[in-house]
Structure formats: C-alpha cells, structure tokens
Amino acid sequence: KCYNFYSQLNTNPLQKYPNNPDSEAFGFATCKLCTNGTTHCTSLLHGGKSDLIASHIHLAEGPDADGSKSEGPPVINFCGSNAQGLILDGADYAVPCVQWTD
C-alpha cells in the first residue's frame, strides 16, 4: 500500500537570523511513501541562495504535534551532504541535493 502526501517546506528555526540570504526561500514537496519501503518525492523550491545541504522528513513529536509546526527527529533522508560538520543524523544521504538554478 502507498500513501501520497504534500508538504509546505519550512525554514528550520536555527536558520532564522538577521541577513540570512535564504530568509525568503519557500517551496513544497509531494511524496509517495509505500509500505514496501519505496519512496518518491518531488520538490519545488524558490528564492534560496545558500548550498542545499540536506532534505529530510521529520517525525512531529509531543502532545501538541500536528505535523505543520512541530519538531522532532529526521526519519527519512532524501538528499544531502555527508561532510563532517553538517546535518549528520546517523543515516548516510544517498545522493547530494540538486542546487539552486536561475
């Protein structure tokens, strides 16, 4: 069985600081997750400048978790850099993220 979902992409609270070149970035993703372990996602992002270092889905945790503003650990990695000092969550990223284009 497969499940389709849509997500508006949010900026991590750690990325909200004065003069952030990505403060106006926005986008969305559509995904298909299947119980046999296969996944497929497509995202469309606009307005960013910095290198994209990771893309993943987080598990919303806590009594007020609603999936839109909650926080939790990453549970599915899509793309990213495995370089030291970046977002290393215990599972390697299979491929690097495609970077911004004009």
Disulfide bonds with the S-S distance in Angstrom:
Cys2-Cys34 1.96
Cys31-Cys41 2.00
Cys79-Cys97 2.14
